[in-house]
Amino acid sequence: MKSSKLIVGCLATLGLTGLTFAQEDASHDTIAKRLAPVGDLCLQGQDCGTSASSAGGGDTSAGGGDGDIDGQAVYDAVCMACHDTGVANAPKKGDSETWSQRLEKGTDTLYSHVINGFNAMPPKGGDPSLSDAEVKAAVDYLLEASQ
């Protein structure tokens, strides 16, 4: 009987101690931060504010068929992780020999491989929110930088 009272007393003490510490960090803002969603849901075809075309400030030097898309901004946001380092045998930016071999099949084939995926290259570089025009602008930027 004494041991059960001791156990209940310890549990009650721990419970009250836990409530005391929990109340220290219970401000409205802190709770709101804890309950905030970790991300947003964006359906295909919607612009959820993550479009790389708005990240570059409107530089039109990259081409890609749409004058307001900054191919370098798309490349920096999505492509550089693999194409600057050569991850999974990705052809490196600036390697003109490797890129000329790929261009032998034509730029339309290269665009298709990037948009739809090919070998280790995921479709649209792994960012399905990119439009085809953004992907083409990034490819044009990468090719220009590799010649």
Phi, psi and omega in degrees: 000318181295322182292325179292324176294322179295317180295314179297320179296318178295317179297319179296319179296315178298319179297315179293322178297317179297320178294323179297313180292324180293325182287337179297327184246040185251030178291157182302316181294320180295318178294318179299321178296319180293327183267356180294145178294151181277349180195180179241149176267129180230123179277151181302135180095348178266144174266109184262020179083006180253009182297129182290343182292334180271353184281340188261359177080018172084022176292125185256014185285345187276340181078219179091009175090346180229114189297340183262010180260130180265101181300325179294322179294320177296314179302312182297326183279328189238316195269330190297332182303323180263318188278348171274335185250340182083024180302137178055037180063027175294134178296130185283147174298131179096350180274087187296326181295313180295318181290326179294326176296321179289327181285347177300332178276353179100154181291330179296321177293318179297315177303315181299317179296321181287318182290318185261348182092147180200127183053237182278352180283115179286155177306133179054033178065016181093003179241090184294349179282349179288141174279164177299323179295322177294319179296315180297322178296320178294319178296317179299318178297314182296318179294317180298321181284348184252010180247000000 
